[in-house]
Amino acid sequence: MPKKLTLNIDEELITFAHYYSQKNSLSISKLFEQYLIRLQNTAPTYELHSKTKSLYGVFEDSPLPDKKILRETFFEKDFS
């Protein structure tokens, strides 16, 4: 479903966008959408390191404990 997006772009680029869109009978929205689709399809995908992958979702079922509880637990341990 299309949504509205507001962009802040250099004035010269806006002028060019209007010129290009009229010349090619496309709206500026359509030009931008096509550009993003092209970026999405050509963007390299990065493989996560196996250790990082193994941690993915670890806290999904149980959220991180409160910092206060973590500190108390840490300082209760005997490190001698």
Secondary structure, DSSP 4 states (H G I P E B T S, - for coil): ----------HHHHHHHHHHHHHTT--HHHHHHHHHHHHHHHSPP-PPPHHHHHHTTTTSSSPPPPHHHHHHHHHHS---
